[in-house]
Structures are given as C-alpha cells and as structure tokens.
Amino acid sequence: MNLDKKQSPWRKKIGGWILAGTVSVGVLLCLVGISIFLSSCSADLPSEASSRIFNKLSIEYVGEYKIPNDFQVKNTTVGGLSGLTYDRQRDLFYAISDDRGDKAPARFYTLKLNLDTTNPKQVKLDRLDITDVTLLKNANGENYPPSETDTEAIALTAESSVFISSEGDRNKNILPFIDEFDLKTGRVKQALPIPKRYLPDTENKRGFQNNLAFESMTLSPTGTLPASGEPLRLFAATESSLMQDKEVAKVGKDGKIPGAKNRWLHYLLSDRAEIVSEHLYQLDSPPLGSIEHGLPEIQAIDTSGHFLTLERSFGLTGFRVKLFQATMGGATDTSKIASFKGNTTIQAIKKQLAFDLKDLDIYIDNLEGMAFGARLPDGSQTLLLVSDNNFSKRQITQFLLFKFKQG
C-alpha cells in the first residue's frame, strides 16, 4: 500500500504530515481522545491448546540494509517495494514495486542478498545488490499504461513465473487482479478469477475499499519446488475489510476498538484455477494513535496451513509492525457469507504473536514485503522484510534480515 496515493484523501493527509513533520495540537488531542482505549495485544489461546495448534518459532534479528532513494536500475527509480519472493534455484529475491507508472512502468526487481557466514553462529548481512528490473507486459505484449496497476505482492512458482496482485483503483473503476507473469519476459500468462463480492458496485456497498484490496499473497512451499508432485496453492488476503464487512469503530466492553475483518482467499491451481475456500482474518486492535492499520503481507510457513503474517500500522508515533503465526485449521469457510457485520459465529483464522518489531529498538519504516530465503549453516532460514518508501524523501527503502527457525 502506498501511503501517498493521490486518489485517497487520508493518504494526502499522511503525505502532508510526513513532509511537514508536524501535526496540529487539535488533531493530536482528537486522535488521542479517540484512541485512549486502544491496545495492541492479540487474543491468545490457553497455552496447552496453543501448543497443539501453533508451531514453536524463533525469530532473531540479524541486521539492516538501506537503499538510497535516488538509486537507479536501468533508468528506473528503485522504490515503492511492497512485496518479496525468493528464487531458491538461483538464490535471488524478486521485489515488486507499487509504482503506478509515475516513475516508470509496472515492474519488479531482481535482488541478490550477500551474507557473511564466516562465523556460522553469528551470520552478518554484508550487502544487498539490486541487479535487474523486469517490466510487466499486458496481453498485447505492451507495458501497462500509467494508473492501470497498483502491484503489491509477488510469489514465485516452479514454472519460471510469478503471480502478482494489484489493488486496482475503486475511484477510477480499475479492478484488482491476481495474474501470472513470465519471469523472464514479464508478459502476463493468465488471470485468476476474482469473486464478485470483492468487486465494486455502484452504490458503494460492496467490494474492496480503495487501495485496500489484495496487498498480501503467498504460495504453498512445496508447490514452488520443481517436480514436487504437490498441487500449487495460492493464498491472497485483503489489506482491510471489504465494504460490506466494514463496521463502525466502537470501543468494546474490553476497552478496545476491534481491528478490521479481512477476507483470505485459498486458490488451487491445477488444470484450471479454482477457489477452494475463503476465511476471516481478524486484525489486532490498532495501536494507540493509529491512523491506518492493515495486513500488507502473508508468507506460508509449511503445507499444514501455518503462515507468518505482517500487520503494519501508521500513526502519530510512526510505524508499528508485528509478526504473527497464523493457522487456517478450524477456520470457517466464509465463501457463502455475504457480510461479516453482526456475525458472531464465524471462526476466524487463529493467530498468535511471533515477534513485535518495537523490541528491536531501531527505526522502523513502512514495512510491507516479506519472504523466506536461503538456509543458514545452523539449519535456520533467512527471513527478509522490506519497506515501501512511497518515493518520499522522508522515508527509506529498508531491508531487515532475520533468522527464522521452527522447533
């Protein structure tokens, strides 16, 4: 999600605050008053039940790398990096830019992560090189015209292709998509079906909220490996509630304002793409002073329905990011549920806090992309996060590297 999109009124305000660096006392008092009861804790299951549902995870911070805001690759400005995916065969990452064509046509970049593993017990992040750029092509083999895409997530398959999601633009009647593109040429290969309930109507009662559609997406791990024999499964989630699911923010009996109710799609990609199920993902309550709170990324951990999710907030105190372990086991199939409003019988995707980035005690920018990378000598796996700098001089393209281990 680009926090400075021209067509969104609240993003104009945020852009102004980022550039000016000031907020009026009146607005501050108002937001603090509204948010005084907010808390950012998740509803945990009892420890015994939790141990049966969730895997034991370890996430350890390794280091940070920043890309200059004026960095260029093949006459394109690197920025707006909103999604990551890892190519195990080539040991490369691919990062999608959410530039709508203002700086260059829709595109993704090729990245090489260089690690110092001299000391296996203390791996260091040496540097990150951005080596290439691939422009996306439509069915006619042409670059996408400006404003026709808002590409936010990317996931690599074993067939030398990538699935890429776009949020569309409700105000301009540009629909969101989840399409497959050739890895080398960038040309579109197929489009996945999008249920009608995600698409806008003329009465503003149905469909995605503007700039809050398919921000996050991931593929099942085995389905991305050559000759795995496993069907390819794709999961995509909205950044926030659909129009028909959006509820008026009210402080509950627990003193908190509930987070948004997002929809999470499960596709099976075999001879033809079909939707297997859909589920409710409940965002945590937004932090104190939060202006916007959403789900910008999900990452499949295994084939048993465990995921790592990234929840990101922006507010008066800057950005706040939490990682959760989530599992689809036992979640209600919401495919036939027209609206989540007032429905208290739905079993949401279960989740528990895995890592709160505020514990790092470093500056955190607008983190939106996340992907697992190479295995390390100690058996752990690299986990890379990237921030969308919104092409703003007041923000940075920030890469954060972690060691991820199960068990």
LOTISE-606974 format. One record per residue (C-alpha): residue number from 1; residue in three letters; x, y, z. Coordinates in steps of 0.02 Angstrom, whole numbers, plus 50000, padded with zeros to 5 digits. Layout:
<nodes>
NODE_pos_code_c1_c2_c3
NODE_NUM_ala_X_Y_Z $
...
</nodes>
This chain:
<nodes>
NODE_pos_code_c1_c2_c3
NODE_1_met_50000_50000_50000 $
NODE_2_asn_50070_50168_49950 $
NODE_3_leu_50037_50293_50089 $
NODE_4_asp_50041_50441_49971 $
NODE_5_lys_49918_50390_49834 $
NODE_6_lys_49839_50544_49756 $
NODE_7_gln_49665_50474_49745 $
NODE_8_ser_49647_50437_49932 $
NODE_9_pro_49605_50584_50046 $
NODE_10_trp_49682_50511_50203 $
NODE_11_arg_49844_50475_50109 $
NODE_12_lys_49854_50658_50061 $
NODE_13_lys_49847_50699_50246 $
NODE_14_ile_49980_50571_50289 $
NODE_15_gly_50091_50633_50148 $
NODE_16_gly_50074_50808_50216 $
NODE_17_trp_50120_50753_50391 $
NODE_18_ile_50271_50657_50329 $
NODE_19_leu_50334_50804_50227 $
NODE_20_ala_50296_50939_50353 $
NODE_21_gly_50336_50837_50508 $
NODE_22_thr_50202_50924_50610 $
NODE_23_val_50027_50888_50670 $
NODE_24_ser_49911_51016_50744 $
NODE_25_val_49875_51009_50930 $
NODE_26_gly_49689_50997_50895 $
NODE_27_val_49708_50843_50784 $
NODE_28_leu_49827_50765_50909 $
NODE_29_leu_49707_50787_51053 $
NODE_30_cys_49563_50720_50949 $
NODE_31_leu_49657_50564_50896 $
NODE_32_val_49722_50532_51071 $
NODE_33_gly_49546_50551_51138 $
NODE_34_ile_49478_50428_51011 $
NODE_35_ser_49619_50306_51038 $
NODE_36_ile_49639_50314_51226 $
NODE_37_phe_49566_50141_51249 $
NODE_38_leu_49664_50057_51109 $
NODE_39_ser_49780_49912_51143 $
NODE_40_ser_49888_49809_51026 $
NODE_41_cys_49879_49637_51104 $
NODE_42_ser_49811_49482_51018 $
NODE_43_ala_49688_49360_51091 $
NODE_44_asp_49796_49213_51142 $
NODE_45_leu_49732_49037_51164 $
NODE_46_pro_49766_48942_51325 $
NODE_47_ser_49946_48881_51321 $
NODE_48_glu_49902_48696_51308 $
NODE_49_ala_49784_48721_51160 $
NODE_50_ser_49907_48844_51082 $
NODE_51_ser_50048_48716_51085 $
NODE_52_arg_49940_48594_50987 $
NODE_53_ile_49888_48720_50855 $
NODE_54_phe_50044_48825_50829 $
NODE_55_asn_50224_48780_50792 $
NODE_56_lys_50364_48836_50905 $
NODE_57_leu_50451_48979_50816 $
NODE_58_ser_50612_49075_50843 $
NODE_59_ile_50643_49242_50756 $
NODE_60_glu_50813_49325_50782 $
NODE_61_tyr_50865_49494_50711 $
NODE_62_val_51023_49492_50603 $
NODE_63_gly_51042_49664_50525 $
NODE_64_glu_50982_49807_50416 $
NODE_65_tyr_51025_49871_50242 $
NODE_66_lys_50962_50031_50160 $
NODE_67_ile_50946_50080_49977 $
NODE_68_pro_50968_50265_49931 $
NODE_69_asn_50806_50347_49874 $
NODE_70_asp_50886_50403_49710 $
NODE_71_phe_50953_50229_49668 $
NODE_72_gln_50926_50183_49484 $
NODE_73_val_50924_50018_49390 $
NODE_74_lys_50912_50027_49201 $
NODE_75_asn_50839_50203_49205 $
NODE_76_thr_50706_50159_49333 $
NODE_77_thr_50698_50230_49509 $
NODE_78_val_50700_50093_49640 $
NODE_79_gly_50563_50123_49767 $
NODE_80_gly_50388_50076_49822 $
NODE_81_leu_50447_49898_49858 $
NODE_82_ser_50292_49813_49926 $
NODE_83_gly_50317_49626_49906 $
NODE_84_leu_50457_49497_49903 $
NODE_85_thr_50480_49318_49842 $
NODE_86_tyr_50631_49203_49843 $
NODE_87_asp_50706_49101_49700 $
NODE_88_arg_50791_48953_49783 $
NODE_89_gln_50869_48885_49623 $
NODE_90_arg_50956_49049_49582 $
NODE_91_asp_50974_49113_49761 $
NODE_92_leu_50889_49276_49713 $
NODE_93_phe_50745_49381_49778 $
NODE_94_tyr_50617_49473_49671 $
NODE_95_ala_50535_49632_49736 $
NODE_96_ile_50378_49709_49663 $
NODE_97_ser_50360_49898_49655 $
NODE_98_asp_50190_49979_49683 $
NODE_99_asp_50233_50124_49569 $
NODE_100_arg_50076_50155_49466 $
NODE_101_gly_50178_50214_49319 $
NODE_102_asp_50227_50384_49387 $
NODE_103_lys_50414_50345_49391 $
NODE_104_ala_50421_50200_49267 $
NODE_105_pro_50304_50064_49203 $
NODE_106_ala_50243_49924_49319 $
NODE_107_arg_50394_49816_49364 $
NODE_108_phe_50486_49701_49482 $
NODE_109_tyr_50670_49699_49530 $
NODE_110_thr_50798_49560_49549 $
NODE_111_leu_50895_49564_49713 $
NODE_112_lys_51050_49471_49774 $
NODE_113_leu_51073_49454_49962 $
NODE_114_asn_51255_49437_50016 $
NODE_115_leu_51289_49362_50187 $
NODE_116_asp_51447_49346_50289 $
NODE_117_thr_51442_49167_50359 $
NODE_118_thr_51624_49160_50416 $
NODE_119_asn_51558_49132_50590 $
NODE_120_pro_51411_49011_50573 $
NODE_121_lys_51349_49061_50746 $
NODE_122_gln_51345_49247_50702 $
NODE_123_val_51288_49273_50523 $
NODE_124_lys_51301_49453_50462 $
NODE_125_leu_51213_49548_50324 $
NODE_126_asp_51353_49606_50209 $
NODE_127_arg_51256_49697_50073 $
NODE_128_leu_51107_49685_49956 $
NODE_129_asp_51128_49713_49769 $
NODE_130_ile_50986_49757_49651 $
NODE_131_thr_51043_49685_49486 $
NODE_132_asp_50900_49694_49362 $
NODE_133_val_50723_49755_49327 $
NODE_134_thr_50582_49669_49232 $
NODE_135_leu_50439_49772_49159 $
NODE_136_leu_50267_49692_49163 $
NODE_137_lys_50179_49667_48996 $
NODE_138_asn_49993_49653_48962 $
NODE_139_ala_49912_49526_48845 $
NODE_140_asn_49965_49633_48696 $
NODE_141_gly_50147_49625_48750 $
NODE_142_glu_50148_49808_48798 $
NODE_143_asn_50192_49899_48957 $
NODE_144_tyr_50043_49937_49067 $
NODE_145_pro_49984_50117_49046 $
NODE_146_pro_50001_50231_49198 $
NODE_147_ser_49868_50208_49335 $
NODE_148_glu_49808_50039_49271 $
NODE_149_thr_49903_49940_49403 $
NODE_150_asp_49943_49954_49588 $
NODE_151_thr_50053_49799_49606 $
NODE_152_glu_50079_49750_49788 $
NODE_153_ala_50127_49566_49808 $
NODE_154_ile_50231_49438_49713 $
NODE_155_ala_50255_49249_49728 $
NODE_156_leu_50369_49136_49625 $
NODE_157_thr_50314_48968_49551 $
NODE_158_ala_50420_48820_49495 $
NODE_159_glu_50371_48856_49314 $
NODE_160_ser_50479_49013_49295 $
NODE_161_ser_50333_49126_49325 $
NODE_162_val_50272_49242_49461 $
NODE_163_phe_50098_49281_49524 $
NODE_164_ile_50072_49466_49556 $
NODE_165_ser_49925_49551_49638 $
NODE_166_ser_49861_49726_49602 $
NODE_167_glu_49744_49827_49712 $
NODE_168_gly_49660_49919_49570 $
NODE_169_asp_49578_50088_49596 $
NODE_170_arg_49397_50095_49653 $
NODE_171_asn_49383_50282_49616 $
NODE_172_lys_49433_50252_49434 $
NODE_173_asn_49339_50086_49416 $
NODE_174_ile_49503_49993_49390 $
NODE_175_leu_49480_49817_49456 $
NODE_176_pro_49605_49721_49564 $
NODE_177_phe_49688_49567_49491 $
NODE_178_ile_49794_49416_49534 $
NODE_179_asp_49886_49371_49373 $
NODE_180_glu_50028_49256_49323 $
NODE_181_phe_50176_49331_49228 $
NODE_182_asp_50326_49253_49141 $
NODE_183_leu_50480_49276_49250 $
NODE_184_lys_50596_49322_49106 $
NODE_185_thr_50486_49422_48988 $
NODE_186_gly_50363_49494_49115 $
NODE_187_arg_50217_49453_48999 $
NODE_188_val_50051_49404_49076 $
NODE_189_lys_50004_49220_49059 $
NODE_190_gln_49838_49200_49150 $
NODE_191_ala_49718_49290_49265 $
NODE_192_leu_49642_49209_49419 $
NODE_193_pro_49454_49227_49446 $
NODE_194_ile_49405_49362_49573 $
NODE_195_pro_49239_49333_49663 $
NODE_196_lys_49105_49463_49631 $
NODE_197_arg_49097_49508_49816 $
NODE_198_tyr_49271_49586_49800 $
NODE_199_leu_49222_49697_49654 $
NODE_200_pro_49145_49870_49675 $
NODE_201_asp_48962_49907_49647 $
NODE_202_thr_48886_50074_49601 $
NODE_203_glu_48811_50103_49773 $
NODE_204_asn_48972_50089_49875 $
NODE_205_lys_48901_49944_49974 $
NODE_206_arg_49008_49802_49906 $
NODE_207_gly_49186_49764_49856 $
NODE_208_phe_49359_49819_49906 $
NODE_209_gln_49393_49983_49991 $
NODE_210_asn_49502_50095_49885 $
NODE_211_asn_49687_50050_49899 $
NODE_212_leu_49646_49911_50025 $
NODE_213_ala_49625_49760_49912 $
NODE_214_phe_49749_49617_49878 $
NODE_215_glu_49901_49683_49969 $
NODE_216_ser_49963_49512_50027 $
NODE_217_met_49990_49346_49938 $
NODE_218_thr_50091_49185_49954 $
NODE_219_leu_50110_49013_49877 $
NODE_220_ser_50118_48844_49965 $
NODE_221_pro_50302_48796_49990 $
NODE_222_thr_50302_48627_49900 $
NODE_223_gly_50205_48696_49754 $
NODE_224_thr_50350_48812_49716 $
NODE_225_leu_50476_48670_49701 $
NODE_226_pro_50510_48581_49535 $
NODE_227_ala_50436_48405_49522 $
NODE_228_ser_50365_48415_49698 $
NODE_229_gly_50208_48323_49645 $
NODE_230_glu_50105_48437_49756 $
NODE_231_pro_49967_48548_49687 $
NODE_232_leu_50004_48733_49683 $
NODE_233_arg_49904_48828_49812 $
NODE_234_leu_49894_49017_49817 $
NODE_235_phe_49831_49122_49963 $
NODE_236_ala_49784_49305_49948 $
NODE_237_ala_49713_49423_50078 $
NODE_238_thr_49641_49597_50078 $
NODE_239_glu_49731_49734_50174 $
NODE_240_ser_49571_49782_50264 $
NODE_241_ser_49384_49744_50264 $
NODE_242_leu_49275_49740_50110 $
NODE_243_met_49140_49874_50104 $
NODE_244_gln_49005_49751_50156 $
NODE_245_asp_49109_49690_50304 $
NODE_246_lys_49167_49859_50368 $
NODE_247_glu_49097_49904_50538 $
NODE_248_val_49089_50070_50627 $
NODE_249_ala_49233_50081_50750 $
NODE_250_lys_49166_50066_50927 $
NODE_251_val_49254_50038_51092 $
NODE_252_gly_49205_49865_51153 $
NODE_253_lys_49175_49802_51329 $
NODE_254_asp_49359_49759_51339 $
NODE_255_gly_49404_49942_51311 $
NODE_256_lys_49474_49913_51136 $
NODE_257_ile_49421_49957_50960 $
NODE_258_pro_49422_49793_50859 $
NODE_259_gly_49534_49777_50708 $
NODE_260_ala_49464_49757_50533 $
NODE_261_lys_49391_49593_50470 $
NODE_262_asn_49489_49543_50316 $
NODE_263_arg_49449_49409_50187 $
NODE_264_trp_49578_49275_50146 $
NODE_265_leu_49563_49175_49984 $
NODE_266_his_49629_48999_49953 $
NODE_267_tyr_49657_48951_49770 $
NODE_268_leu_49701_48780_49699 $
NODE_269_leu_49799_48798_49536 $
NODE_270_ser_49796_48638_49434 $
NODE_271_asp_49724_48620_49259 $
NODE_272_arg_49618_48772_49297 $
NODE_273_ala_49616_48893_49442 $
NODE_274_glu_49478_48870_49569 $
NODE_275_ile_49440_48944_49739 $
NODE_276_val_49443_48810_49872 $
NODE_277_ser_49389_48916_50020 $
NODE_278_glu_49387_49087_50099 $
NODE_279_his_49416_49135_50281 $
NODE_280_leu_49407_49281_50401 $
NODE_281_tyr_49571_49357_50460 $
NODE_282_gln_49543_49469_50610 $
NODE_283_leu_49667_49611_50629 $
NODE_284_asp_49727_49655_50802 $
NODE_285_ser_49662_49813_50883 $
NODE_286_pro_49757_49961_50809 $
NODE_287_pro_49892_50038_50920 $
NODE_288_leu_49865_50199_51016 $
NODE_289_gly_49863_50349_50899 $
NODE_290_ser_49848_50239_50743 $
NODE_291_ile_49782_50320_50585 $
NODE_292_glu_49789_50168_50472 $
NODE_293_his_49809_49984_50515 $
NODE_294_gly_49815_49839_50394 $
NODE_295_leu_49883_49672_50332 $
NODE_296_pro_50015_49705_50198 $
NODE_297_glu_50094_49532_50188 $
NODE_298_ile_50072_49346_50221 $
NODE_299_gln_50200_49206_50199 $
NODE_300_ala_50166_49019_50200 $
NODE_301_ile_50275_48925_50326 $
NODE_302_asp_50228_48746_50283 $
NODE_303_thr_50097_48639_50194 $
NODE_304_ser_49997_48614_50354 $
NODE_305_gly_49911_48782_50348 $
NODE_306_his_50035_48885_50452 $
NODE_307_phe_50080_49061_50397 $
NODE_308_leu_50178_49210_50452 $
NODE_309_thr_50077_49371_50439 $
NODE_310_leu_50136_49551_50447 $
NODE_311_glu_50021_49682_50524 $
NODE_312_arg_50076_49862_50499 $
NODE_313_ser_50010_50024_50574 $
NODE_314_phe_50047_50207_50541 $
NODE_315_gly_50007_50343_50665 $
NODE_316_leu_50068_50489_50767 $
NODE_317_thr_50216_50392_50833 $
NODE_318_gly_50268_50324_50664 $
NODE_319_phe_50259_50145_50602 $
NODE_320_arg_50222_49993_50708 $
NODE_321_val_50246_49815_50643 $
NODE_322_lys_50205_49646_50718 $
NODE_323_leu_50230_49470_50650 $
NODE_324_phe_50103_49336_50692 $
NODE_325_gln_50096_49149_50666 $
NODE_326_ala_49926_49106_50591 $
NODE_327_thr_49840_48942_50553 $
NODE_328_met_49687_48904_50446 $
NODE_329_gly_49644_48746_50542 $
NODE_330_gly_49465_48754_50606 $
NODE_331_ala_49427_48921_50522 $
NODE_332_thr_49252_48943_50450 $
NODE_333_asp_49235_48942_50261 $
NODE_334_thr_49160_49114_50229 $
NODE_335_ser_49132_49093_50042 $
NODE_336_lys_48943_49095_50063 $
NODE_337_ile_48936_49231_50196 $
NODE_338_ala_48881_49393_50114 $
NODE_339_ser_48933_49506_50258 $
NODE_340_phe_49031_49487_50421 $
NODE_341_lys_48932_49625_50506 $
NODE_342_gly_48850_49566_50665 $
NODE_343_asn_48901_49385_50635 $
NODE_344_thr_48974_49313_50795 $
NODE_345_thr_48976_49130_50742 $
NODE_346_ile_49122_49141_50619 $
NODE_347_gln_49282_49055_50675 $
NODE_348_ala_49423_49167_50614 $
NODE_349_ile_49597_49111_50565 $
NODE_350_lys_49687_49082_50730 $
NODE_351_lys_49846_49179_50764 $
NODE_352_gln_49972_49217_50899 $
NODE_353_leu_50107_49350_50913 $
NODE_354_ala_50275_49290_50848 $
NODE_355_phe_50379_49449_50852 $
NODE_356_asp_50349_49633_50891 $
NODE_357_leu_50474_49741_50797 $
NODE_358_lys_50465_49878_50927 $
NODE_359_asp_50577_49763_51032 $
NODE_360_leu_50720_49795_50909 $
NODE_361_asp_50737_49974_50968 $
NODE_362_ile_50780_50034_50792 $
NODE_363_tyr_50690_50149_50671 $
NODE_364_ile_50553_50053_50578 $
NODE_365_asp_50488_50117_50412 $
NODE_366_asn_50337_50064_50308 $
NODE_367_leu_50372_49876_50303 $
NODE_368_glu_50261_49789_50175 $
NODE_369_gly_50358_49645_50096 $
NODE_370_met_50416_49481_50175 $
NODE_371_ala_50492_49318_50111 $
NODE_372_phe_50591_49169_50173 $
NODE_373_gly_50763_49149_50095 $
NODE_374_ala_50911_49031_50100 $
NODE_375_arg_50951_48906_50236 $
NODE_376_leu_51094_48952_50354 $
NODE_377_pro_51232_48837_50420 $
NODE_378_asp_51141_48815_50586 $
NODE_379_gly_50984_48750_50499 $
NODE_380_ser_50884_48909_50519 $
NODE_381_gln_50808_49003_50373 $
NODE_382_thr_50832_49183_50323 $
NODE_383_leu_50681_49297_50331 $
NODE_384_leu_50690_49461_50237 $
NODE_385_leu_50575_49612_50259 $
NODE_386_val_50570_49768_50150 $
NODE_387_ser_50488_49939_50168 $
NODE_388_asp_50391_50039_50040 $
NODE_389_asn_50468_50213_50042 $
NODE_390_asn_50322_50289_49944 $
NODE_391_phe_50456_50377_49840 $
NODE_392_ser_50464_50503_49981 $
NODE_393_lys_50623_50592_50035 $
NODE_394_arg_50564_50575_50216 $
NODE_395_gln_50561_50384_50206 $
NODE_396_ile_50685_50247_50164 $
NODE_397_thr_50693_50081_50073 $
NODE_398_gln_50739_49974_50222 $
NODE_399_phe_50785_49789_50219 $
NODE_400_leu_50782_49694_50385 $
NODE_401_leu_50856_49519_50394 $
NODE_402_phe_50808_49389_50524 $
NODE_403_lys_50848_49208_50565 $
NODE_404_phe_50689_49103_50569 $
NODE_405_lys_50681_48932_50649 $
NODE_406_gln_50545_48807_50694 $
NODE_407_gly_50551_48688_50840 $
</nodes>
